């Protein structure tokens, strides 16, 4: 069962939801709106020395996994 990340189109709250099937109704836990946009997930992978990199292994410049400026680190 995948976990999807959403942002509410009405109140901009971010939330996660376990989705059992694609027809499952999604509602914001803050305002109960049924209008939400799915977000791309950022995941971490374990390296050989036990460290993790939230960009899935990408270590290029430009501020990290999303190009910088968003304070995701």
CHARMM-style PDB file with segment names, atoms N, HN, CA, C and O in Angstrom:
ATOM      1  N   UNK     1       0.846  -1.178   0.000  1.00  0.00      PROA
ATOM      2  CA  UNK     1       0.000   0.000   0.000  1.00  0.00      PROA
ATOM      3  C   UNK     1       0.896   1.247   0.000  1.00  0.00      PROA
ATOM      4  O   UNK     1       1.640   1.477   0.953  1.00  0.00      PROA
ATOM      5  N   UNK     2       0.824   2.027  -1.040  1.00  0.00      PROA
ATOM      6  HN  UNK     2       0.220   1.840  -1.814  1.00  0.00      PROA
ATOM      7  CA  UNK     2       1.663   3.224  -1.102  1.00  0.00      PROA
ATOM      8  C   UNK     2       1.129   4.359  -0.231  1.00  0.00      PROA
ATOM      9  O   UNK     2      -0.074   4.483   0.001  1.00  0.00      PROA
ATOM     10  N   UNK     3       2.056   5.173   0.239  1.00  0.00      PROA
ATOM     11  HN  UNK     3       3.033   5.073   0.051  1.00  0.00      PROA
ATOM     12  CA  UNK     3       1.714   6.394   0.973  1.00  0.00      PROA
ATOM     13  C   UNK     3       1.949   7.548   0.014  1.00  0.00      PROA
ATOM     14  O   UNK     3       3.045   7.716  -0.521  1.00  0.00      PROA
ATOM     15  N   UNK     4       0.909   8.340  -0.195  1.00  0.00      PROA
ATOM     16  HN  UNK     4       0.018   8.204   0.240  1.00  0.00      PROA
ATOM     17  CA  UNK     4       1.012   9.500  -1.072  1.00  0.00      PROA
ATOM     18  C   UNK     4       1.004  10.775  -0.240  1.00  0.00      PROA
ATOM     19  O   UNK     4       0.374  10.840   0.815  1.00  0.00      PROA
ATOM     20  N   UNK     5       1.714  11.788  -0.731  1.00  0.00      PROA
ATOM     21  HN  UNK     5       2.226  11.735  -1.589  1.00  0.00      PROA
ATOM     22  CA  UNK     5       1.738  13.101  -0.101  1.00  0.00      PROA
ATOM     23  C   UNK     5       0.848  14.035  -0.908  1.00  0.00      PROA
ATOM     24  O   UNK     5       0.881  14.032  -2.139  1.00  0.00      PROA
ATOM     25  N   UNK     6       0.057  14.833  -0.205  1.00  0.00      PROA
ATOM     26  HN  UNK     6       0.030  14.835   0.795  1.00  0.00      PROA
ATOM     27  CA  UNK     6      -0.888  15.751  -0.840  1.00  0.00      PROA
ATOM     28  C   UNK     6      -0.741  17.148  -0.266  1.00  0.00      PROA
ATOM     29  O   UNK     6      -0.216  17.331   0.832  1.00  0.00      PROA
ATOM     30  N   UNK     7      -1.212  18.132  -1.023  1.00  0.00      PROA
ATOM     31  HN  UNK     7      -1.638  17.984  -1.915  1.00  0.00      PROA
ATOM     32  CA  UNK     7      -1.375  19.489  -0.512  1.00  0.00      PROA
ATOM     33  C   UNK     7      -2.817  19.891  -0.825  1.00  0.00      PROA
ATOM     34  O   UNK     7      -3.289  19.734  -1.951  1.00  0.00      PROA
ATOM     35  N   UNK     8      -3.502  20.408   0.183  1.00  0.00      PROA
ATOM     36  HN  UNK     8      -3.119  20.536   1.098  1.00  0.00      PROA
ATOM     37  CA  UNK     8      -4.898  20.799   0.032  1.00  0.00      PROA
ATOM     38  C   UNK     8      -4.986  22.032  -0.861  1.00  0.00      PROA
ATOM     39  O   UNK     8      -4.263  23.006  -0.655  1.00  0.00      PROA
ATOM     40  N   UNK     9      -5.863  21.990  -1.843  1.00  0.00      PROA
ATOM     41  HN  UNK     9      -6.451  21.198  -2.011  1.00  0.00      PROA
ATOM     42  CA  UNK     9      -6.042  23.123  -2.756  1.00  0.00      PROA
ATOM     43  C   UNK     9      -6.749  24.301  -2.085  1.00  0.00      PROA
ATOM     44  O   UNK     9      -6.645  25.433  -2.557  1.00  0.00      PROA
ATOM     45  N   UNK    10      -7.466  24.046  -0.992  1.00  0.00      PROA
ATOM     46  HN  UNK    10      -7.551  23.127  -0.609  1.00  0.00      PROA
ATOM     47  CA  UNK    10      -8.215  25.116  -0.321  1.00  0.00      PROA
ATOM     48  C   UNK    10      -7.428  25.792   0.804  1.00  0.00      PROA
ATOM     49  O   UNK    10      -7.390  27.021   0.878  1.00  0.00      PROA
ATOM     50  N   UNK    11      -6.791  24.991   1.690  1.00  0.00      PROA
ATOM     51  HN  UNK    11      -6.822  23.994   1.630  1.00  0.00      PROA
ATOM     52  CA  UNK    11      -6.120  25.600   2.852  1.00  0.00      PROA
ATOM     53  C   UNK    11      -4.599  25.435   2.833  1.00  0.00      PROA
ATOM     54  O   UNK    11      -3.925  25.880   3.761  1.00  0.00      PROA
ATOM     55  N   UNK    12      -4.048  24.804   1.793  1.00  0.00      PROA
ATOM     56  HN  UNK    12      -4.596  24.443   1.039  1.00  0.00      PROA
ATOM     57  CA  UNK    12      -2.606  24.590   1.615  1.00  0.00      PROA
ATOM     58  C   UNK    12      -1.967  23.697   2.672  1.00  0.00      PROA
ATOM     59  O   UNK    12      -0.744  23.702   2.814  1.00  0.00      PROA
ATOM     60  N   UNK    13      -2.760  22.932   3.416  1.00  0.00      PROA
ATOM     61  HN  UNK    13      -3.754  22.928   3.301  1.00  0.00      PROA
ATOM     62  CA  UNK    13      -2.205  21.994   4.389  1.00  0.00      PROA
ATOM     63  C   UNK    13      -1.549  20.836   3.645  1.00  0.00      PROA
ATOM     64  O   UNK    13      -2.052  20.388   2.614  1.00  0.00      PROA
ATOM     65  N   UNK    14      -0.432  20.355   4.169  1.00  0.00      PROA
ATOM     66  HN  UNK    14      -0.024  20.719   5.006  1.00  0.00      PROA
ATOM     67  CA  UNK    14       0.249  19.187   3.605  1.00  0.00      PROA
ATOM     68  C   UNK    14      -0.094  17.988   4.470  1.00  0.00      PROA
ATOM     69  O   UNK    14      -0.094  18.070   5.698  1.00  0.00      PROA
ATOM     70  N   UNK    15      -0.388  16.860   3.806  1.00  0.00      PROA
ATOM     71  HN  UNK    15      -0.388  16.793   2.808  1.00  0.00      PROA
ATOM     72  CA  UNK    15      -0.712  15.648   4.554  1.00  0.00      PROA
ATOM     73  C   UNK    15      -0.372  14.415   3.731  1.00  0.00      PROA
ATOM     74  O   UNK    15      -0.206  14.489   2.513  1.00  0.00      PROA
ATOM     75  N   UNK    16      -0.270  13.272   4.422  1.00  0.00      PROA
ATOM     76  HN  UNK    16      -0.405  13.213   5.411  1.00  0.00      PROA
ATOM     77  CA  UNK    16       0.013  11.996   3.789  1.00  0.00      PROA
ATOM     78  C   UNK    16      -1.194  11.089   3.944  1.00  0.00      PROA
ATOM     79  O   UNK    16      -1.962  11.220   4.897  1.00  0.00      PROA
ATOM     80  N   UNK    17      -1.356  10.174   3.010  1.00  0.00      PROA
ATOM     81  HN  UNK    17      -0.731  10.068   2.236  1.00  0.00      PROA
ATOM     82  CA  UNK    17      -2.489   9.264   3.048  1.00  0.00      PROA
ATOM     83  C   UNK    17      -2.059   7.913   2.486  1.00  0.00      PROA
ATOM     84  O   UNK    17      -1.444   7.847   1.421  1.00  0.00      PROA
ATOM     85  N   UNK    18      -2.381   6.835   3.201  1.00  0.00      PROA
ATOM     86  HN  UNK    18      -2.880   6.888   4.066  1.00  0.00      PROA
ATOM     87  CA  UNK    18      -2.182   5.493   2.666  1.00  0.00      PROA
ATOM     88  C   UNK    18      -3.336   5.229   1.714  1.00  0.00      PROA
ATOM     89  O   UNK    18      -4.499   5.348   2.098  1.00  0.00      PROA
ATOM     90  N   UNK    19      -3.024   4.873   0.484  1.00  0.00      PROA
ATOM     91  HN  UNK    19      -2.078   4.776   0.173  1.00  0.00      PROA
ATOM     92  CA  UNK    19      -4.046   4.668  -0.531  1.00  0.00      PROA
ATOM     93  C   UNK    19      -4.171   3.177  -0.816  1.00  0.00      PROA
ATOM     94  O   UNK    19      -3.239   2.545  -1.313  1.00  0.00      PROA
ATOM     95  N   UNK    20      -5.331   2.631  -0.495  1.00  0.00      PROA
ATOM     96  HN  UNK    20      -6.088   3.144  -0.091  1.00  0.00      PROA
ATOM     97  CA  UNK    20      -5.590   1.212  -0.696  1.00  0.00      PROA
ATOM     98  C   UNK    20      -5.999   0.948  -2.142  1.00  0.00      PROA
ATOM     99  O   UNK    20      -5.562  -0.034  -2.742  1.00  0.00      PROA
ATOM    100  N   UNK    21      -6.831   1.813  -2.702  1.00  0.00      PROA
ATOM    101  HN  UNK    21      -7.186   2.611  -2.215  1.00  0.00      PROA
ATOM    102  CA  UNK    21      -7.197   1.693  -4.113  1.00  0.00      PROA
ATOM    103  C   UNK    21      -7.360   3.092  -4.700  1.00  0.00      PROA
ATOM    104  O   UNK    21      -7.573   4.062  -3.972  1.00  0.00      PROA
ATOM    105  N   UNK    22      -7.258   3.182  -6.007  1.00  0.00      PROA
ATOM    106  HN  UNK    22      -7.084   2.395  -6.599  1.00  0.00      PROA
ATOM    107  CA  UNK    22      -7.282   4.488  -6.686  1.00  0.00      PROA
ATOM    108  C   UNK    22      -8.616   5.217  -6.568  1.00  0.00      PROA
ATOM    109  O   UNK    22      -8.665   6.433  -6.749  1.00  0.00      PROA
ATOM    110  N   UNK    23      -9.699   4.501  -6.270  1.00  0.00      PROA
ATOM    111  HN  UNK    23      -9.659   3.513  -6.123  1.00  0.00      PROA
ATOM    112  CA  UNK    23     -11.017   5.123  -6.151  1.00  0.00      PROA
ATOM    113  C   UNK    23     -11.271   5.668  -4.738  1.00  0.00      PROA
ATOM    114  O   UNK    23     -12.325   6.246  -4.476  1.00  0.00      PROA
ATOM    115  N   UNK    24     -10.315   5.484  -3.843  1.00  0.00      PROA
ATOM    116  HN  UNK    24      -9.459   5.014  -4.057  1.00  0.00      PROA
ATOM    117  CA  UNK    24     -10.470   5.958  -2.462  1.00  0.00      PROA
ATOM    118  C   UNK    24     -10.576   7.483  -2.441  1.00  0.00      PROA
ATOM    119  O   UNK    24      -9.792   8.174  -3.092  1.00  0.00      PROA
ATOM    120  N   UNK    25     -11.530   7.993  -1.702  1.00  0.00      PROA
ATOM    121  HN  UNK    25     -12.167   7.431  -1.173  1.00  0.00      PROA
ATOM    122  CA  UNK    25     -11.729   9.434  -1.600  1.00  0.00      PROA
ATOM    123  C   UNK    25     -10.692  10.032  -0.647  1.00  0.00      PROA
ATOM    124  O   UNK    25     -10.454   9.498   0.436  1.00  0.00      PROA
ATOM    125  N   UNK    26     -10.088  11.126  -1.054  1.00  0.00      PROA
ATOM    126  HN  UNK    26     -10.281  11.559  -1.934  1.00  0.00      PROA
ATOM    127  CA  UNK    26      -9.078  11.822  -0.259  1.00  0.00      PROA
ATOM    128  C   UNK    26      -9.699  13.094   0.293  1.00  0.00      PROA
ATOM    129  O   UNK    26     -10.335  13.846  -0.445  1.00  0.00      PROA
ATOM    130  N   UNK    27      -9.520  13.343   1.598  1.00  0.00      PROA
ATOM    131  HN  UNK    27      -9.003  12.732   2.198  1.00  0.00      PROA
ATOM    132  CA  UNK    27     -10.034  14.560   2.221  1.00  0.00      PROA
ATOM    133  C   UNK    27      -8.955  15.151   3.124  1.00  0.00      PROA
ATOM    134  O   UNK    27      -8.239  14.422   3.811  1.00  0.00      PROA
ATOM    135  N   UNK    28      -8.847  16.459   3.117  1.00  0.00      PROA
ATOM    136  HN  UNK    28      -9.429  17.051   2.560  1.00  0.00      PROA
ATOM    137  CA  UNK    28      -7.884  17.167   3.954  1.00  0.00      PROA
ATOM    138  C   UNK    28      -8.242  16.976   5.432  1.00  0.00      PROA
ATOM    139  O   UNK    28      -9.392  17.177   5.821  1.00  0.00      PROA
ATOM    140  N   UNK    29      -7.263  16.589   6.256  1.00  0.00      PROA
ATOM    141  HN  UNK    29      -6.328  16.425   5.940  1.00  0.00      PROA
ATOM    142  CA  UNK    29      -7.552  16.414   7.683  1.00  0.00      PROA
ATOM    143  C   UNK    29      -7.783  17.736   8.421  1.00  0.00      PROA
ATOM    144  O   UNK    29      -8.335  17.741   9.521  1.00  0.00      PROA
ATOM    145  N   UNK    30      -7.365  18.857   7.822  1.00  0.00      PROA
ATOM    146  HN  UNK    30      -6.916  18.854   6.928  1.00  0.00      PROA
ATOM    147  CA  UNK    30      -7.517  20.159   8.476  1.00  0.00      PROA
ATOM    148  C   UNK    30      -8.864  20.807   8.165  1.00  0.00      PROA
ATOM    149  O   UNK    30      -9.543  21.294   9.070  1.00  0.00      PROA
ATOM    150  N   UNK    31      -9.259  20.815   6.874  1.00  0.00      PROA
ATOM    151  HN  UNK    31      -8.709  20.419   6.139  1.00  0.00      PROA
ATOM    152  CA  UNK    31     -10.486  21.532   6.494  1.00  0.00      PROA
ATOM    153  C   UNK    31     -11.540  20.636   5.847  1.00  0.00      PROA
ATOM    154  O   UNK    31     -12.620  21.113   5.498  1.00  0.00      PROA
ATOM    155  N   UNK    32     -11.249  19.360   5.682  1.00  0.00      PROA
ATOM    156  HN  UNK    32     -10.372  18.972   5.966  1.00  0.00      PROA
ATOM    157  CA  UNK    32     -12.153  18.358   5.104  1.00  0.00      PROA
ATOM    158  C   UNK    32     -12.447  18.565   3.613  1.00  0.00      PROA
ATOM    159  O   UNK    32     -13.362  17.946   3.071  1.00  0.00      PROA
ATOM    160  N   UNK    33     -11.689  19.419   2.963  1.00  0.00      PROA
ATOM    161  HN  UNK    33     -10.946  19.922   3.404  1.00  0.00      PROA
ATOM    162  CA  UNK    33     -11.870  19.621   1.528  1.00  0.00      PROA
ATOM    163  C   UNK    33     -11.489  18.347   0.775  1.00  0.00      PROA
ATOM    164  O   UNK    33     -10.582  17.622   1.186  1.00  0.00      PROA
ATOM    165  N   UNK    34     -12.168  18.091  -0.296  1.00  0.00      PROA
ATOM    166  HN  UNK    34     -12.904  18.680  -0.629  1.00  0.00      PROA
ATOM    167  CA  UNK    34     -11.858  16.930  -1.120  1.00  0.00      PROA
ATOM    168  C   UNK    34     -11.009  17.314  -2.330  1.00  0.00      PROA
ATOM    169  O   UNK    34     -10.787  16.499  -3.226  1.00  0.00      PROA
ATOM    170  N   UNK    35     -10.533  18.567  -2.349  1.00  0.00      PROA
ATOM    171  HN  UNK    35     -10.713  19.229  -1.621  1.00  0.00      PROA
ATOM    172  CA  UNK    35      -9.680  19.039  -3.433  1.00  0.00      PROA
ATOM    173  C   UNK    35      -8.232  19.056  -2.950  1.00  0.00      PROA
ATOM    174  O   UNK    35      -7.849  19.901  -2.141  1.00  0.00      PROA
ATOM    175  N   UNK    36      -7.438  18.121  -3.451  1.00  0.00      PROA
ATOM    176  HN  UNK    36      -7.750  17.434  -4.108  1.00  0.00      PROA
ATOM    177  CA  UNK    36      -6.033  18.037  -3.063  1.00  0.00      PROA
ATOM    178  C   UNK    36      -5.206  17.643  -4.271  1.00  0.00      PROA
ATOM    179  O   UNK    36      -5.680  16.937  -5.161  1.00  0.00      PROA
ATOM    180  N   UNK    37      -3.962  18.107  -4.295  1.00  0.00      PROA
ATOM    181  HN  UNK    37      -3.576  18.680  -3.572  1.00  0.00      PROA
ATOM    182  CA  UNK    37      -3.039  17.811  -5.375  1.00  0.00      PROA
ATOM    183  C   UNK    37      -1.951  16.897  -4.844  1.00  0.00      PROA
ATOM    184  O   UNK    37      -1.358  17.176  -3.802  1.00  0.00      PROA
ATOM    185  N   UNK    38      -1.684  15.811  -5.551  1.00  0.00      PROA
ATOM    186  HN  UNK    38      -2.165  15.584  -6.398  1.00  0.00      PROA
ATOM    187  CA  UNK    38      -0.644  14.881  -5.136  1.00  0.00      PROA
ATOM    188  C   UNK    38       0.715  15.531  -5.361  1.00  0.00      PROA
ATOM    189  O   UNK    38       0.919  16.228  -6.356  1.00  0.00      PROA
ATOM    190  N   UNK    39       1.644  15.303  -4.434  1.00  0.00      PROA
ATOM    191  HN  UNK    39       1.479  14.737  -3.626  1.00  0.00      PROA
ATOM    192  CA  UNK    39       2.976  15.880  -4.506  1.00  0.00      PROA
ATOM    193  C   UNK    39       3.991  14.787  -4.811  1.00  0.00      PROA
ATOM    194  O   UNK    39       3.742  13.614  -4.536  1.00  0.00      PROA
ATOM    195  N   UNK    40       5.120  15.162  -5.371  1.00  0.00      PROA
ATOM    196  HN  UNK    40       5.322  16.115  -5.595  1.00  0.00      PROA
ATOM    197  CA  UNK    40       6.203  14.221  -5.578  1.00  0.00      PROA
ATOM    198  C   UNK    40       6.875  13.966  -4.242  1.00  0.00      PROA
ATOM    199  O   UNK    40       7.145  14.903  -3.490  1.00  0.00      PROA
ATOM    200  N   UNK    41       7.144  12.711  -3.945  1.00  0.00      PROA
ATOM    201  HN  UNK    41       6.925  11.950  -4.555  1.00  0.00      PROA
ATOM    202  CA  UNK    41       7.771  12.347  -2.680  1.00  0.00      PROA
ATOM    203  C   UNK    41       9.280  12.418  -2.807  1.00  0.00      PROA
ATOM    204  O   UNK    41       9.842  12.102  -3.855  1.00  0.00      PROA
ATOM    205  N   UNK    42       9.934  12.840  -1.725  1.00  0.00      PROA
ATOM    206  HN  UNK    42       9.477  13.097  -0.873  1.00  0.00      PROA
ATOM    207  CA  UNK    42      11.382  12.818  -1.615  1.00  0.00      PROA
ATOM    208  C   UNK    42      11.701  11.705  -0.642  1.00  0.00      PROA
ATOM    209  O   UNK    42      11.164  11.663   0.465  1.00  0.00      PROA
ATOM    210  N   UNK    43      12.569  10.809  -1.052  1.00  0.00      PROA
ATOM    211  HN  UNK    43      13.005  10.843  -1.951  1.00  0.00      PROA
ATOM    212  CA  UNK    43      12.882   9.677  -0.194  1.00  0.00      PROA
ATOM    213  C   UNK    43      14.366   9.624   0.088  1.00  0.00      PROA
ATOM    214  O   UNK    43      15.163  10.241  -0.619  1.00  0.00      PROA
ATOM    215  N   UNK    44      14.736   8.890   1.115  1.00  0.00      PROA
ATOM    216  HN  UNK    44      14.089   8.388   1.689  1.00  0.00      PROA
ATOM    217  CA  UNK    44      16.134   8.743   1.501  1.00  0.00      PROA
ATOM    218  C   UNK    44      16.588   7.319   1.205  1.00  0.00      PROA
ATOM    219  O   UNK    44      15.819   6.366   1.329  1.00  0.00      PROA
ATOM    220  N   UNK    45      17.855   7.194   0.809  1.00  0.00      PROA
ATOM    221  HN  UNK    45      18.480   7.968   0.708  1.00  0.00      PROA
ATOM    222  CA  UNK    45      18.443   5.878   0.612  1.00  0.00      PROA
ATOM    223  C   UNK    45      19.680   5.779   1.481  1.00  0.00      PROA
ATOM    224  O   UNK    45      20.398   6.764   1.654  1.00  0.00      PROA
ATOM    225  N   UNK    46      19.933   4.621   2.020  1.00  0.00      PROA
ATOM    226  HN  UNK    46      19.350   3.821   1.880  1.00  0.00      PROA
ATOM    227  CA  UNK    46      21.108   4.425   2.875  1.00  0.00      PROA
ATOM    228  C   UNK    46      22.325   4.226   2.003  1.00  0.00      PROA
ATOM    229  O   UNK    46      22.302   3.439   1.057  1.00  0.00      PROA
ATOM    230  N   UNK    47      23.404   4.949   2.328  1.00  0.00      PROA
ATOM    231  HN  UNK    47      23.423   5.588   3.097  1.00  0.00      PROA
ATOM    232  CA  UNK    47      24.658   4.801   1.614  1.00  0.00      PROA
ATOM    233  C   UNK    47      25.508   3.711   2.253  1.00  0.00      PROA
ATOM    234  O   UNK    47      25.092   3.095   3.235  1.00  0.00      PROA
ATOM    235  N   UNK    48      26.663   3.475   1.718  1.00  0.00      PROA
ATOM    236  HN  UNK    48      27.001   3.975   0.920  1.00  0.00      PROA
ATOM    237  CA  UNK    48      27.559   2.444   2.230  1.00  0.00      PROA
ATOM    238  C   UNK    48      28.037   2.710   3.644  1.00  0.00      PROA
ATOM    239  O   UNK    48      28.394   1.772   4.357  1.00  0.00      PROA
ATOM    240  N   UNK    49      28.052   3.975   4.070  1.00  0.00      PROA
ATOM    241  HN  UNK    49      27.762   4.737   3.491  1.00  0.00      PROA
ATOM    242  CA  UNK    49      28.534   4.292   5.414  1.00  0.00      PROA
ATOM    243  C   UNK    49      27.385   4.536   6.383  1.00  0.00      PROA
ATOM    244  O   UNK    49      27.609   5.035   7.486  1.00  0.00      PROA
ATOM    245  N   UNK    50      26.165   4.195   5.994  1.00  0.00      PROA
ATOM    246  HN  UNK    50      25.983   3.789   5.098  1.00  0.00      PROA
ATOM    247  CA  UNK    50      25.017   4.353   6.885  1.00  0.00      PROA
ATOM    248  C   UNK    50      24.369   5.719   6.840  1.00  0.00      PROA
ATOM    249  O   UNK    50      23.381   5.955   7.534  1.00  0.00      PROA
ATOM    250  N   UNK    51      24.911   6.634   6.029  1.00  0.00      PROA
ATOM    251  HN  UNK    51      25.714   6.443   5.465  1.00  0.00      PROA
ATOM    252  CA  UNK    51      24.302   7.957   5.931  1.00  0.00      PROA
ATOM    253  C   UNK    51      23.151   7.906   4.947  1.00  0.00      PROA
ATOM    254  O   UNK    51      23.044   6.973   4.151  1.00  0.00      PROA
ATOM    255  N   UNK    52      22.294   8.908   5.003  1.00  0.00      PROA
ATOM    256  HN  UNK    52      22.382   9.666   5.650  1.00  0.00      PROA
ATOM    257  CA  UNK    52      21.189   8.963   4.049  1.00  0.00      PROA
ATOM    258  C   UNK    52      21.268  10.251   3.275  1.00  0.00      PROA
ATOM    259  O   UNK    52      21.806  11.254   3.744  1.00  0.00      PROA
ATOM    260  N   UNK    53      20.723  10.204   2.081  1.00  0.00      PROA
ATOM    261  HN  UNK    53      20.287   9.389   1.700  1.00  0.00      PROA
ATOM    262  CA  UNK    53      20.711  11.359   1.200  1.00  0.00      PROA
ATOM    263  C   UNK    53      19.276  11.542   0.722  1.00  0.00      PROA
ATOM    264  O   UNK    53      18.776  10.690  -0.013  1.00  0.00      PROA
ATOM    265  N   UNK    54      18.587  12.626   1.112  1.00  0.00      PROA
ATOM    266  HN  UNK    54      18.993  13.318   1.709  1.00  0.00      PROA
ATOM    267  CA  UNK    54      17.192  12.789   0.752  1.00  0.00      PROA
ATOM    268  C   UNK    54      16.940  12.971  -0.738  1.00  0.00      PROA
ATOM    269  O   UNK    54      15.784  13.003  -1.160  1.00  0.00      PROA
ATOM    270  N   UNK    55      17.971  13.090  -1.531  1.00  0.00      PROA
ATOM    271  HN  UNK    55      18.910  13.064  -1.188  1.00  0.00      PROA
ATOM    272  CA  UNK    55      17.755  13.287  -2.958  1.00  0.00      PROA
ATOM    273  C   UNK    55      17.837  11.992  -3.733  1.00  0.00      PROA
ATOM    274  O   UNK    55      17.906  12.017  -4.962  1.00  0.00      PROA
ATOM    275  N   UNK    56      17.830  10.859  -3.050  1.00  0.00      PROA
ATOM    276  HN  UNK    56      17.774  10.839  -2.051  1.00  0.00      PROA
ATOM    277  CA  UNK    56      17.884   9.584  -3.741  1.00  0.00      PROA
ATOM    278  C   UNK    56      19.235   9.302  -4.361  1.00  0.00      PROA
ATOM    279  O   UNK    56      19.329   8.547  -5.329  1.00  0.00      PROA
ATOM    280  N   UNK    57      20.300   9.908  -3.809  1.00  0.00      PROA
ATOM    281  HN  UNK    57      20.224  10.522  -3.023  1.00  0.00      PROA
ATOM    282  CA  UNK    57      21.635   9.633  -4.289  1.00  0.00      PROA
ATOM    283  C   UNK    57      22.234  10.770  -5.078  1.00  0.00      PROA
ATOM    284  O   UNK    57      23.445  10.757  -5.301  1.00  0.00      PROA
ATOM    285  N   UNK    58      21.481  11.742  -5.511  1.00  0.00      PROA
ATOM    286  HN  UNK    58      20.497  11.753  -5.329  1.00  0.00      PROA
ATOM    287  CA  UNK    58      21.995  12.864  -6.276  1.00  0.00      PROA
ATOM    288  C   UNK    58      22.754  13.792  -5.346  1.00  0.00      PROA
ATOM    289  O   UNK    58      22.211  14.252  -4.342  1.00  0.00      PROA
ATOM    290  N   UNK    59      24.007  14.068  -5.677  1.00  0.00      PROA
ATOM    291  HN  UNK    59      24.449  13.694  -6.492  1.00  0.00      PROA
ATOM    292  CA  UNK    59      24.812  14.942  -4.830  1.00  0.00      PROA
ATOM    293  C   UNK    59      25.354  16.124  -5.610  1.00  0.00      PROA
ATOM    294  O   UNK    59      26.315  16.755  -5.170  1.00  0.00      PROA
ATOM    295  N   UNK    60      24.769  16.443  -6.754  1.00  0.00      PROA
ATOM    296  HN  UNK    60      23.988  15.930  -7.111  1.00  0.00      PROA
ATOM    297  CA  UNK    60      25.215  17.569  -7.559  1.00  0.00      PROA
ATOM    298  C   UNK    60      24.938  18.894  -6.875  1.00  0.00      PROA
ATOM    299  O   UNK    60      24.232  18.945  -5.868  1.00  0.00      PROA
ATOM    300  N   UNK    61      25.491  19.962  -7.419  1.00  0.00      PROA
ATOM    301  HN  UNK    61      26.064  19.921  -8.237  1.00  0.00      PROA
ATOM    302  CA  UNK    61      25.303  21.282  -6.838  1.00  0.00      PROA
ATOM    303  C   UNK    61      23.902  21.815  -7.072  1.00  0.00      PROA
ATOM    304  O   UNK    61      23.037  21.112  -7.593  1.00  0.00      PROA
ATOM    305  N   UNK    62      23.688  23.050  -6.687  1.00  0.00      PROA
ATOM    306  HN  UNK    62      24.390  23.621  -6.263  1.00  0.00      PROA
ATOM    307  CA  UNK    62      22.407  23.685  -6.931  1.00  0.00      PROA
ATOM    308  C   UNK    62      21.471  23.639  -5.750  1.00  0.00      PROA
ATOM    309  O   UNK    62      20.297  23.980  -5.892  1.00  0.00      PROA
ATOM    310  N   UNK    63      21.950  23.224  -4.574  1.00  0.00      PROA
ATOM    311  HN  UNK    63      22.904  22.947  -4.459  1.00  0.00      PROA
ATOM    312  CA  UNK    63      21.114  23.326  -3.387  1.00  0.00      PROA
ATOM    313  C   UNK    63      20.440  22.053  -2.946  1.00  0.00      PROA
ATOM    314  O   UNK    63      19.606  22.097  -2.041  1.00  0.00      PROA
ATOM    315  N   UNK    64      20.759  20.914  -3.541  1.00  0.00      PROA
ATOM    316  HN  UNK    64      21.436  20.878  -4.276  1.00  0.00      PROA
ATOM    317  CA  UNK    64      20.183  19.671  -3.039  1.00  0.00      PROA
ATOM    318  C   UNK    64      19.118  19.086  -3.933  1.00  0.00      PROA
ATOM    319  O   UNK    64      19.137  19.256  -5.152  1.00  0.00      PROA
ATOM    320  N   UNK    65      18.189  18.392  -3.304  1.00  0.00      PROA
ATOM    321  HN  UNK    65      18.173  18.254  -2.314  1.00  0.00      PROA
ATOM    322  CA  UNK    65      17.226  17.578  -4.036  1.00  0.00      PROA
ATOM    323  C   UNK    65      16.276  18.386  -4.904  1.00  0.00      PROA
ATOM    324  O   UNK    65      15.794  17.869  -5.912  1.00  0.00      PROA
ATOM    325  N   UNK    66      15.991  19.623  -4.557  1.00  0.00      PROA
ATOM    326  HN  UNK    66      16.382  20.043  -3.738  1.00  0.00      PROA
ATOM    327  CA  UNK    66      14.986  20.364  -5.308  1.00  0.00      PROA
ATOM    328  C   UNK    66      15.550  21.615  -5.960  1.00  0.00      PROA
ATOM    329  O   UNK    66      14.794  22.414  -6.512  1.00  0.00      PROA
ATOM    330  N   UNK    67      16.847  21.799  -5.909  1.00  0.00      PROA
ATOM    331  HN  UNK    67      17.462  21.149  -5.460  1.00  0.00      PROA
ATOM    332  CA  UNK    67      17.433  22.943  -6.562  1.00  0.00      PROA
ATOM    333  C   UNK    67      17.665  24.127  -5.651  1.00  0.00      PROA
ATOM    334  O   UNK    67      18.166  25.158  -6.099  1.00  0.00      PROA
ATOM    335  N   UNK    68      17.307  24.002  -4.367  1.00  0.00      PROA
ATOM    336  HN  UNK    68      16.900  23.164  -4.004  1.00  0.00      PROA
ATOM    337  CA  UNK    68      17.590  25.049  -3.396  1.00  0.00      PROA
ATOM    338  C   UNK    68      16.477  26.054  -3.230  1.00  0.00      PROA
ATOM    339  O   UNK    68      15.547  26.117  -4.033  1.00  0.00      PROA
ATOM    340  N   UNK    69      16.584  26.832  -2.188  1.00  0.00      PROA
ATOM    341  HN  UNK    69      17.340  26.782  -1.536  1.00  0.00      PROA
ATOM    342  CA  UNK    69      15.630  27.896  -1.953  1.00  0.00      PROA
ATOM    343  C   UNK    69      14.395  27.500  -1.171  1.00  0.00      PROA
ATOM    344  O   UNK    69      13.610  28.370  -0.797  1.00  0.00      PROA
ATOM    345  N   UNK    70      14.194  26.207  -0.908  1.00  0.00      PROA
ATOM    346  HN  UNK    70      14.832  25.500  -1.211  1.00  0.00      PROA
ATOM    347  CA  UNK    70      12.964  25.811  -0.242  1.00  0.00      PROA
ATOM    348  C   UNK    70      13.215  25.365   1.203  1.00  0.00      PROA
ATOM    349  O   UNK    70      12.257  25.022   1.896  1.00  0.00      PROA
ATOM    350  N   UNK    71      14.434  25.356   1.673  1.00  0.00      PROA
ATOM    351  HN  UNK    71      15.213  25.635   1.110  1.00  0.00      PROA
ATOM    352  CA  UNK    71      14.786  24.966   3.043  1.00  0.00      PROA
ATOM    353  C   UNK    71      14.392  23.537   3.357  1.00  0.00      PROA
ATOM    354  O   UNK    71      13.956  23.241   4.470  1.00  0.00      PROA
ATOM    355  N   UNK    72      14.541  22.646   2.384  1.00  0.00      PROA
ATOM    356  HN  UNK    72      14.894  22.886   1.480  1.00  0.00      PROA
ATOM    357  CA  UNK    72      14.180  21.256   2.632  1.00  0.00      PROA
ATOM    358  C   UNK    72      15.266  20.514   3.393  1.00  0.00      PROA
ATOM    359  O   UNK    72      15.064  19.355   3.754  1.00  0.00      PROA
ATOM    360  N   UNK    73      16.386  21.123   3.645  1.00  0.00      PROA
ATOM    361  HN  UNK    73      16.550  22.065   3.352  1.00  0.00      PROA
ATOM    362  CA  UNK    73      17.479  20.448   4.380  1.00  0.00      PROA
ATOM    363  C   UNK    73      17.617  21.044   5.745  1.00  0.00      PROA
ATOM    364  OT1 UNK    73      18.475  20.621   6.520  1.00  0.00      PROA
TER     365      UNK     73
END
